[in-house]
Each structure stands twice: as structure tokens, then as C-alpha cells.
Amino acid sequence: MANTLLNVDRITNAALMILHQKLNFIGSVNRAYDSSFAVDGAKIGSTLRIRLPNQYVVRTGSAMVTQDVTEQNTTLTVANQRGVDVNFTTTELTMNIFDFTQQVLEPAVAVLAANIEADALSMATDVYNQVNGMGSAQTFKNVMQARKQLVDNLAPADDNRMIRLNTQDNVDLVDSLKGLFQDANNIKRQYTEGIMGRTGGFEFAENTFLSTYTRGAENTAYIVNGAGQTGASLVVSTGAGAGIKGDVFTVAGVFRVHPETKVSTGVLQQFVLTAAYAGGAGTMSISPSIVTSGALQNVSASPANSAVITFAGTASTASGLSLAYHRDAFTFATADLIMPEGVHFAARRMVEGISMRIVRQYDINNDRIPARIDVLYGYKTIRPQLACRMAAN
């Protein structure tokens, strides 16, 4: 019996279609840097520095006051490699594998896609803006509060504002809105597919990889140790209970300022732990950095000595987490893996920014044909102020 399998191009294209269908977060973020990696004749290694927008201080009066221009940048690293490997005997391929795409590629690529999407969504813990609706169902008011956070931080008013809902938040919002502000086709999709479409300035979709976030064990006794602190760390005294990366908090008397005028908004600046904290007196790693003057100023004043620190939510308690963001808050990139020679076949395709390679080789010693599917990728939160977490339930 002749062994009938899909040709290499059909296999690769089918797998890419499956992969793309499984991802609704990484396809919605900034993908401008894919072409920077693994370019023949112009390879830059695994890291790329991304320039952030310059900011300036406005003078008052006619006298010229020059200022230094300090360009800000962040680094995108493409070094995460994930894959799925299979191994068949030639007998199995001949007698049992009738549809390589359906029987092998679809389940393999589905789990690969799931892991890539879940990994990229870990960027949610980089976000310090948060709507605190813990203990109650997700509401449209929370959505509008998240929108306010993006507007206040000057997120572009375009069609690139997104919301990815965990499945319970999707249930609550669809049930509460039931088609408000939607055209007939979107109302139909609410009932037939359980998704909202576009509402309130956002494009909505649910994502099963957003579920719950369990806050650390910090108690209410944490206070600032020493006035005048600035930068990406905060020295604290007293307090107990370990914190985890992603815990959101505010500091009494430290208010957010308007990004351009630097006038206090009267709203407490939110911060997030960027690394686990053991608890008690010590130094917390935080974001954003505390900047009290100049073009990058983001708060009205540095924390006062003994200022009270308040963590969002209840210690050691889980809440549902959804994410509102502008496309440019995050970036995701894939790189073209090299094509090995001397193998049974090797193929690589890119569809809408997802670069995947499939390689298959014959093992003559064991009469087997192993195959591997690989994606090399990286991600980075480049402008966290353009995103907002929505905690509920």
C-alpha cells in the first residue's frame, strides 16, 4: 500500500492556520518588530532596543530654557522556543495516519498555541493600572473606568483599543448588556457565539488563558521607610506577608500627574511589584519608577516617611482578571528559525506574523520518522501605561 500524506507546503500552511485561529491576544498587540530578527545578512542577535517617545518640559515666559533630551528605550528579547515533537514508525504512517493535519498537526499545534498565548499573557502582571471590582461581577462601569485609565494616559483614540475577558467576565457583561450600542450583526453574535464585538470604544473577545489572579499575603501594616525616595524601588518598614510579582498598590499622598502638563490629577498613582517580595522591612521592586520632576515626571511628590501603602484586593485571595489595552502597550515577535539541510523535509511559513518551522527526518536505525514543530518568539510590555487590568468576581 502506498503511503499517502499531505505535501510539505500543505502541512505547514494548515498548521499555521490552526495556530493563528487559537490566538486572539498576541495577534492584537504591536507586531512591528518581527522583521528585525533573524534577517539574513543583517542579524542583530536575540535582542532589540526599542526607542520610546521623548518627553519634554514646557517653559513659561520668553526667556529660553534649554533642556537635555534623554531618550528612553526598552529591550525586546526573542529567545523563547517552544515546540511539539511527534515520532511515528513507518508502519503507523502507512496503516494508521490517514489525515496528517487532523490527526497529528491540529492537536499538536493547538497545545503549542495555547502555551504561547498563555506565556504572552503573563505581561498582564506588568500592568500597574487596575480597576478594583473584586468581590462583584464584572460591570460595564468597570469597562468605562478602564477606558478612563487609558484616556488619562493618552492612549491613541483609534480602533486599536482591545479588551480580553476571562470567560466569567464575558458571561457577566454579555448578560448585563444584551446588545446595547450594537448593530444587528453584533447583537446576533452575542446570542449565537457569546461574544460582544465592539462596544464602548473597545474590541472585545474572551480568552480562556485569562482566569484568576491571587494576590500576595501582604497585610495592612506596610509603610514607607524614608522620605524623598525615587526610582524603581521603594524601601518599606514593618508589615508582614510576602508579596508576589503583579501585586498592585498605592501610596498615601502620591498622586498621578497629567502626562503632559504635570498637574496633579488628584488620583493616587498605582504601582505594581515587579518581583516577588519576601515580606517585612526591605526594598520592593516597583513599576512605574517614581519620578517627581522633569519631562518624565509621573507623580505629584515622592512618598513621605511613614506613608501608608495600600494593596488592592484581599490578602491571599483570588479574583478574576481581564485586560484592557491599546495595541502599543505590548509587543510580540517571532523569528525565522534556520532551515536544516539533509532532512526528509523542512518547511517554514509566516502567516500574519507567526513564523513556524516543521522538520521531519527518517531514523534508519529504528524505522521511525520523528517530526518537530517549533516557534521562536519573544514579548515585552513596552508602554504599560496604555493598559489596565480589570479585577472582578
HUJO-V452145 format. One record per pair of residues at least 12 apart in sequence whose C-alpha atoms are under 10 Angstrom apart, sorted by sequence separation. I is the first residue (numbers start at 1). GAP is how many residues later the second one is. If there is no record, write none. Layout:
i	gap
I	GAP
I	GAP
This chain:
i	gap
36	12
56	12
130	12
131	12
178	12
179	12
185	12
186	12
194	12
223	12
224	12
225	12
254	12
255	12
256	12
257	12
272	12
273	12
274	12
275	12
290	12
336	12
346	12
347	12
359	12
360	12
56	13
131	13
132	13
174	13
177	13
178	13
186	13
223	13
224	13
225	13
253	13
254	13
255	13
256	13
272	13
273	13
274	13
290	13
336	13
345	13
346	13
347	13
358	13
359	13
360	13
55	14
56	14
131	14
132	14
147	14
182	14
183	14
222	14
223	14
224	14
253	14
254	14
255	14
256	14
271	14
272	14
273	14
274	14
336	14
345	14
346	14
358	14
359	14
33	15
54	15
55	15
130	15
131	15
147	15
175	15
182	15
183	15
222	15
223	15
253	15
254	15
255	15
271	15
272	15
273	15
335	15
344	15
345	15
346	15
357	15
358	15
359	15
54	16
55	16
130	16
147	16
174	16
175	16
180	16
182	16
221	16
222	16
223	16
252	16
253	16
254	16
271	16
272	16
334	16
343	16
344	16
345	16
357	16
358	16
33	17
54	17
55	17
129	17
146	17
174	17
179	17
181	17
182	17
221	17
222	17
250	17
251	17
252	17
270	17
271	17
343	17
344	17
345	17
356	17
357	17
358	17
53	18
54	18
86	18
131	18
178	18
179	18
181	18
182	18
220	18
221	18
222	18
250	18
251	18
270	18
271	18
335	18
336	18
337	18
339	18
341	18
343	18
344	18
356	18
357	18
52	19
53	19
54	19
86	19
130	19
175	19
177	19
180	19
181	19
220	19
221	19
222	19
249	19
250	19
251	19
269	19
271	19
334	19
335	19
336	19
337	19
338	19
339	19
340	19
342	19
343	19
344	19
355	19
356	19
357	19
51	20
52	20
53	20
129	20
143	20
174	20
179	20
180	20
219	20
220	20
221	20
249	20
250	20
251	20
333	20
334	20
335	20
336	20
337	20
339	20
355	20
356	20
51	21
52	21
84	21
129	21
174	21
218	21
219	21
220	21
249	21
250	21
269	21
332	21
333	21
334	21
335	21
336	21
337	21
354	21
355	21
356	21
50	22
51	22
52	22
86	22
173	22
174	22
177	22
218	22
219	22
248	22
249	22
250	22
332	22
333	22
334	22
354	22
355	22
49	23
50	23
51	23
84	23
85	23
171	23
173	23
217	23
218	23
219	23
248	23
249	23
354	23
49	24
50	24
51	24
84	24
129	24
170	24
171	24
217	24
218	24
219	24
247	24
248	24
249	24
48	25
49	25
50	25
83	25
84	25
170	25
171	25
216	25
217	25
218	25
246	25
247	25
248	25
344	25
346	25
348	25
48	26
49	26
50	26
83	26
84	26
170	26
216	26
217	26
218	26
246	26
247	26
248	26
344	26
345	26
346	26
347	26
348	26
48	27
49	27
84	27
138	27
167	27
215	27
216	27
217	27
224	27
245	27
246	27
247	27
344	27
47	28
48	28
49	28
83	28
84	28
167	28
215	28
216	28
223	28
224	28
244	28
245	28
246	28
247	28
47	29
48	29
83	29
215	29
216	29
218	29
222	29
223	29
244	29
245	29
246	29
247	29
269	29
46	30
47	30
48	30
82	30
83	30
138	30
139	30
143	30
165	30
214	30
215	30
216	30
217	30
243	30
244	30
245	30
246	30
247	30
262	30
269	30
46	31
47	31
82	31
137	31
138	31
139	31
215	31
216	31
244	31
245	31
262	31
268	31
269	31
45	32
46	32
47	32
83	32
137	32
138	32
140	32
214	32
215	32
216	32
243	32
244	32
245	32
262	32
267	32
268	32
45	33
46	33
82	33
83	33
138	33
139	33
140	33
213	33
214	33
215	33
243	33
244	33
262	33
267	33
45	34
46	34
82	34
137	34
138	34
139	34
140	34
170	34
213	34
242	34
243	34
244	34
261	34
262	34
263	34
264	34
265	34
266	34
81	35
137	35
138	35
139	35
163	35
170	35
171	35
242	35
243	35
244	35
257	35
260	35
262	35
263	35
264	35
265	35
80	36
137	36
140	36
162	36
163	36
170	36
241	36
242	36
243	36
254	36
259	36
260	36
261	36
262	36
263	36
264	36
139	37
140	37
161	37
169	37
170	37
241	37
242	37
243	37
249	37
259	37
260	37
262	37
263	37
264	37
337	37
138	38
139	38
163	38
164	38
167	38
168	38
240	38
241	38
242	38
248	38
254	38
259	38
260	38
262	38
336	38
337	38
80	39
137	39
159	39
161	39
162	39
163	39
164	39
165	39
166	39
167	39
234	39
240	39
241	39
247	39
248	39
258	39
259	39
272	39
336	39
337	39
37	40
38	40
161	40
162	40
163	40
164	40
165	40
166	40
167	40
168	40
233	40
239	40
240	40
245	40
246	40
257	40
258	40
259	40
270	40
271	40
335	40
336	40
37	41
160	41
161	41
162	41
163	41
164	41
165	41
166	41
167	41
232	41
233	41
238	41
239	41
240	41
243	41
245	41
246	41
256	41
257	41
258	41
270	41
334	41
335	41
336	41
159	42
160	42
161	42
162	42
163	42
164	42
165	42
166	42
167	42
168	42
169	42
232	42
237	42
238	42
239	42
256	42
257	42
258	42
270	42
334	42
335	42
33	43
158	43
159	43
160	43
161	43
162	43
163	43
164	43
165	43
166	43
167	43
168	43
236	43
237	43
238	43
239	43
255	43
256	43
257	43
333	43
334	43
335	43
34	44
157	44
158	44
159	44
163	44
164	44
165	44
166	44
167	44
236	44
237	44
238	44
254	44
255	44
256	44
257	44
333	44
334	44
164	45
165	45
166	45
236	45
237	45
254	45
255	45
256	45
332	45
333	45
334	45
164	46
165	46
166	46
235	46
236	46
237	46
253	46
254	46
255	46
332	46
333	46
235	47
236	47
253	47
254	47
255	47
331	47
332	47
333	47
234	48
235	48
236	48
253	48
254	48
255	48
331	48
332	48
234	49
235	49
253	49
254	49
330	49
331	49
332	49
233	50
234	50
235	50
253	50
254	50
330	50
331	50
233	51
234	51
251	51
252	51
253	51
329	51
330	51
331	51
232	52
233	52
234	52
251	52
252	52
329	52
330	52
331	52
147	53
232	53
233	53
234	53
251	53
254	53
328	53
329	53
330	53
147	54
231	54
232	54
233	54
252	54
253	54
328	54
329	54
330	54
147	55
231	55
232	55
233	55
234	55
251	55
252	55
253	55
328	55
329	55
143	56
144	56
225	56
231	56
232	56
233	56
234	56
251	56
252	56
327	56
328	56
329	56
330	56
143	57
144	57
222	57
224	57
225	57
231	57
232	57
233	57
251	57
252	57
326	57
329	57
330	57
143	58
144	58
222	58
223	58
224	58
225	58
231	58
232	58
250	58
251	58
252	58
325	58
326	58
328	58
329	58
140	59
143	59
218	59
221	59
222	59
224	59
230	59
231	59
232	59
250	59
251	59
325	59
326	59
327	59
328	59
329	59
140	60
216	60
218	60
219	60
230	60
231	60
249	60
250	60
251	60
325	60
326	60
327	60
216	61
217	61
218	61
219	61
229	61
230	61
231	61
249	61
250	61
325	61
326	61
217	62
218	62
228	62
229	62
230	62
248	62
249	62
250	62
324	62
325	62
326	62
216	63
229	63
248	63
249	63
324	63
325	63
228	64
247	64
248	64
249	64
323	64
324	64
325	64
247	65
248	65
323	65
324	65
247	66
322	66
323	66
324	66
322	67
323	67
238	68
243	68
321	68
322	68
323	68
234	69
236	69
237	69
321	69
322	69
236	70
239	70
320	70
321	70
322	70
230	71
231	71
236	71
319	71
320	71
321	71
229	72
230	72
236	72
243	72
319	72
320	72
321	72
228	73
229	73
230	73
236	73
242	73
243	73
318	73
319	73
320	73
228	74
229	74
241	74
242	74
318	74
319	74
227	75
228	75
229	75
241	75
318	75
227	76
228	76
229	76
226	77
227	77
228	77
225	78
226	78
227	78
313	78
224	79
225	79
226	79
227	79
312	79
313	79
223	80
224	80
225	80
226	80
227	80
223	81
224	81
225	81
226	81
223	82
224	82
225	82
18	83
223	83
224	83
225	83
222	84
223	84
224	84
222	85
223	85
224	85
15	86
19	86
121	86
124	86
222	86
223	86
3	87
14	87
15	87
18	87
19	87
22	87
23	87
122	87
221	87
222	87
223	87
3	88
5	88
13	88
14	88
18	88
22	88
121	88
122	88
125	88
220	88
221	88
222	88
3	89
4	89
5	89
11	89
12	89
15	89
16	89
17	89
18	89
19	89
20	89
21	89
22	89
118	89
120	89
121	89
220	89
221	89
222	89
3	90
4	90
11	90
15	90
16	90
18	90
19	90
20	90
22	90
23	90
26	90
27	90
117	90
118	90
119	90
219	90
220	90
3	91
4	91
10	91
14	91
15	91
18	91
19	91
22	91
23	91
26	91
117	91
118	91
219	91
220	91
2	92
3	92
5	92
6	92
14	92
15	92
17	92
18	92
19	92
21	92
22	92
25	92
26	92
117	92
118	92
218	92
219	92
1	93
2	93
4	93
5	93
6	93
7	93
12	93
15	93
16	93
19	93
20	93
23	93
24	93
25	93
117	93
218	93
1	94
3	94
4	94
5	94
6	94
11	94
15	94
19	94
22	94
23	94
26	94
114	94
115	94
217	94
220	94
3	95
4	95
5	95
6	95
14	95
15	95
18	95
19	95
22	95
23	95
25	95
26	95
114	95
216	95
219	95
220	95
4	96
5	96
25	96
215	96
218	96
219	96
288	96
16	97
19	97
215	97
216	97
217	97
218	97
219	97
287	97
288	97
215	98
216	98
217	98
218	98
214	99
215	99
216	99
217	99
214	100
215	100
216	100
217	100
214	101
215	101
216	101
214	102
215	102
216	102
153	103
213	103
214	103
215	103
152	104
153	104
154	104
213	104
214	104
215	104
152	105
153	105
154	105
212	105
213	105
214	105
152	106
153	106
154	106
212	106
213	106
214	106
152	107
153	107
211	107
212	107
213	107
214	107
211	108
212	108
213	108
211	109
212	109
213	109
210	110
211	110
212	110
210	111
211	111
210	112
152	113
209	113
210	113
207	115
132	116
206	116
207	116
128	118
130	118
125	119
126	119
127	119
128	119
129	119
130	119
125	120
126	120
127	120
128	120
129	120
204	120
125	121
126	121
127	121
128	121
203	121
124	122
125	122
126	122
128	122
202	122
123	123
125	123
202	123
122	124
202	124
30	130
29	131
28	132
29	132
28	133
29	133
28	134
28	135
28	136
25	137
25	138
25	139
24	140
129	140
130	140
128	141
129	141
130	141
248	141
128	142
129	142
130	142
127	143
128	143
129	143
127	144
128	144
126	145
127	145
128	145
126	146
127	146
128	146
125	147
126	147
127	147
125	148
126	148
125	149
126	149
169	151
168	152
169	152
170	152
167	153
168	153
169	153
166	154
167	154
168	154
165	155
166	155
167	155
165	156
166	156
164	157
165	157
166	157
128	158
164	158
165	158
128	159
163	159
164	159
165	159
126	160
127	160
128	160
163	160
164	160
126	161
127	161
162	161
163	161
164	161
126	162
162	162
163	162
161	163
162	163
163	163
161	164
162	164
160	165
161	165
162	165
160	166
161	166
159	167
160	167
161	167
158	168
159	168
160	168
161	168
157	169
158	169
155	170
156	170
155	171
156	171
155	172
156	172
155	173
150	174
155	174
28	175
149	175
150	175
149	176
150	176
146	177
147	177
134	178
135	178
146	178
147	178
213	178
133	179
134	179
135	179
143	179
146	179
147	179
212	179
25	180
132	180
133	180
134	180
143	180
212	180
24	181
25	181
131	181
132	181
143	181
212	181
24	182
25	182
130	182
138	182
24	183
134	183
135	183
136	183
137	183
138	183
23	184
25	184
134	184
135	184
136	184
138	184
22	185
134	185
135	185
133	186
134	186
132	187
133	187
134	187
133	188
132	189
131	190
130	191
131	191
130	192
131	192
130	193
130	194
129	195
127	196
124	197
124	198
127	198
124	199
124	200
124	201
58	202
121	202
127	202
57	203
58	203
55	204
56	204
57	204
58	204
55	205
56	205
57	205
123	206
124	206
123	207
123	208
121	209
120	210
120	211
120	212
169	221
172	221
169	222
169	223
72	224
163	224
168	224
169	224
70	225
161	225
162	225
163	225
164	225
165	225
168	225
68	226
69	226
70	226
161	226
163	226
164	226
67	227
68	227
163	227
67	228
155	228
155	230
156	230
153	231
154	231
155	231
153	232
154	232
155	232
152	233
153	233
152	234
153	234
150	235
151	235
57	236
58	236
149	236
150	236
57	237
58	237
149	237
150	237
56	238
57	238
149	238
150	238
55	239
56	239
57	239
147	239
149	239
55	240
56	240
57	240
147	240
148	240
149	240
54	241
55	241
56	241
146	241
147	241
54	242
55	242
146	242
145	243
146	243
146	244
143	245
145	245
143	246
142	247
143	247
142	248
142	249
142	250
139	251
138	252
81	253
138	253
139	253
78	254
80	254
126	254
127	254
137	254
138	254
76	255
77	255
78	255
79	255
126	255
129	255
136	255
137	255
138	255
76	256
77	256
78	256
79	256
81	256
123	256
125	256
126	256
127	256
128	256
129	256
134	256
135	256
136	256
137	256
76	257
78	257
120	257
122	257
123	257
124	257
126	257
127	257
128	257
129	257
130	257
131	257
132	257
133	257
134	257
135	257
136	257
120	258
121	258
122	258
123	258
126	258
127	258
129	258
130	258
131	258
132	258
133	258
134	258
135	258
116	259
119	259
120	259
122	259
123	259
125	259
126	259
127	259
128	259
129	259
130	259
131	259
132	259
133	259
134	259
116	260
119	260
120	260
124	260
127	260
128	260
129	260
130	260
131	260
132	260
133	260
112	261
116	261
120	261
123	261
126	261
127	261
128	261
129	261
130	261
131	261
112	262
113	262
116	262
127	262
112	263
124	263
126	263
108	264
109	264
124	264
125	264
108	265
109	265
124	265
105	268
90	272
83	273
85	273
87	273
89	273
90	273
83	274
84	274
85	274
86	274
87	274
88	274
89	274
83	275
85	275
87	275
93	275
87	276
90	276
91	276
92	276
93	276
89	277
90	277
91	277
92	277
89	278
90	278
88	279
89	279
90	279
88	280
89	280
87	281
88	281
89	281
87	282
88	282
86	283
87	283
88	283
86	284
87	284
85	285
86	285
87	285
85	286
86	286
84	287
85	287
86	287
84	288
85	288
46	289
83	289
84	289
85	289
83	290
84	290
82	291
83	291
84	291
82	292
83	292
81	293
82	293
83	293
81	294
82	294
80	295
81	295
82	295
29	296
30	296
31	296
32	296
37	296
38	296
39	296
40	296
80	296
81	296
28	297
29	297
30	297
31	297
34	297
36	297
37	297
38	297
39	297
79	297
80	297
81	297
28	298
29	298
30	298
33	298
34	298
35	298
36	298
37	298
38	298
40	298
78	298
79	298
80	298
28	299
29	299
30	299
31	299
32	299
33	299
34	299
35	299
36	299
37	299
38	299
78	299
79	299
80	299
27	300
28	300
29	300
30	300
31	300
32	300
33	300
34	300
35	300
37	300
38	300
77	300
78	300
79	300
26	301
29	301
30	301
31	301
32	301
33	301
34	301
35	301
77	301
78	301
25	302
28	302
29	302
30	302
31	302
33	302
34	302
76	302
77	302
78	302
28	303
29	303
30	303
31	303
76	303
77	303
26	304
27	304
28	304
29	304
75	304
76	304
25	305
26	305
27	305
75	305
76	305
26	306
74	306
75	306
76	306
25	307
26	307
74	307
75	307
74	308
73	309
74	309
35	318
34	319
33	320
34	320
31	321
32	321
34	321
31	322
31	323
27	325
27	326
26	327
27	327
26	328
52	330
53	330
20	331
46	331
47	331
51	331
52	331
16	332
19	332
20	332
46	332
50	332
16	333
20	333
12	334
13	334
15	334
16	334
17	334
20	334
12	335
13	335
16	335
17	335
19	335
11	336
12	336
13	336
16	336
8	337
9	337
12	337
13	337
17	337
19	337
7	338
8	338
9	338
12	338
13	338
16	338
8	339
9	339
16	339
8	340
9	340
16	340
37	340
15	341
16	341
15	342
13	343
15	343
34	343
12	344
34	344
12	345
12	346
11	347
12	347
31	348
30	349
8	350
29	350
30	350
8	351
8	352
29	352
30	352
26	353
15	358
12	361
